[in-house]
């Protein structure tokens, strides 16, 4: 298993375990990153935020 596969599997496991919390998100990438990082949106914005474009 590559590191990339391991990380992808770990992220999927984490998201599955916290799916209920995920329903409370507003659909933005910033909201998802903040939740995963354990930050508030304000804290995330203070360290540079997240680009919403792919």
HUHU-V71300 format. One line per field, one symbol per residue. phi: phi as a letter, one per 30 degrees, with the letter a starting at -180 (. if undefined). burial: I if it has 9 or more other C-alpha atoms within 8 Angstrom, else O. A space follows every 10 residues. Layout:
phi=???
burial=???
This chain:
phi=.deddddddd dddddddced dddddcjcdd dddedddicd ddddddcjib dddd
burial=OOOOOIOOOO OOOOIOOOOO OIOOIOOOII IIIIIOOOIO IOOIIOOOOI OOOO
